[in-house]
Amino acid sequence: MFKTITRVTVLAGAVLALGACSNPREASKANFTRAIQAYLDGQSGLCVPLPANEVPFTLPDQDLFPQNKTRADALVQAGLLSSHPTEVKQPFGSSTRRATEYRATAAGQSALVAQAPNTLIQRSAFCSGAYKVQDVTNFTEPGELMGVKLSHVEYTYTVKGSADWARSDALRSAYPELDKHAQDSVTSKATLILTHDGWVHESLVTR
């Protein structure tokens, strides 16, 4: 009799625990991790935007924006672009000046993402790998703001499966943000909003 009661008690406790864990509206590390990962899954991984709107493109050797030339040459060193000398017309008159034409290599074509979603200017970029949540390190008690319940969450993430070019020293020098996001553990923040289906990253909420 005692064994039966104990077995029933343990079973009831397991059911209650399972129910609590499966509640998507609970403010928990597990639910917040799922919400943040859903957001990261919509990103393109490590990305370096093109120094032009599209490929192929041409830059004067004496460009008004030297950063563009630096980045283009770094992409060449990383094996994503090829470069060829050419000439372009001067802004005024009929004379020409030396320039460089850049085209995507085979490796570049496979990594090219048009209108990459995680570049601020929505410019085409070379992307690789995927972001993965490591840990939810802190979160605020959910509160009401403008009719919605939200929580501010701090978390760490890393990148998995990135190509060799993402570790290029030339690229990391030309694109400091690449070096930041390619660390073994990166700290970030997110605002999560409670919906009928559970917690969702604020950028994924349809208003």
C-alpha positions, 0 to 999 in steps of 0.5 A: 500500500505504501509503495502504491501511494509513493508511486502515485505521489512521485507520478503526480509530482512529475506531471506537475513539473512537466506541466510547469516546464511546458508553460511557454508563458512562464518567465524562465531561462528555458523560455527566454532561450527559445525566444532568443534562439528563434530570433537568432535563427532568422539572422544570417550568421557572421556577415561582412557587408559589401563596400558597394551595393552589389557585385561586381563593382569598381572603386577608384584607387584614390577613393574619396572613402578609403575605408571602402578600398580597405574593405574590398582589398581585405575581402580579396585577401580572404578569398571572397573577391577577385580584383582586376585593374581598370580605369574609370572616367573622372567626374568632370571631363573626358580623362580617366583615372586608375581603378580596381574592379572587384568580382565575387569568387566561387567562395564569395558567390556561395557566401553572398546574401542579398540584402542581409538582414543583420546589416544596418544598411540592408546591404548585400553581404558575405555571411557564414555560420549561425548564432547559438545562445549559450546562456541567459545570464539575467532577466528583469521581472516581467512588467507592463509597458504600453499595454504589453508585458515584457522582460529585459534579458541579458544573454551570451551567444557564440557562432557555430559553423563559420567558414575559414574566411571569417577568421581572416586577420585582414577581414577582422581588421577591416571589419571590427564588428566581425571580430566582436561577433566572432568571439567564443562568447559574446554578451548581448541584450534583448527585450522579450514580449509576452504573447498568447503563444509565449515569449517572443523577441520584440523585433518579431512581434507584429504590431 
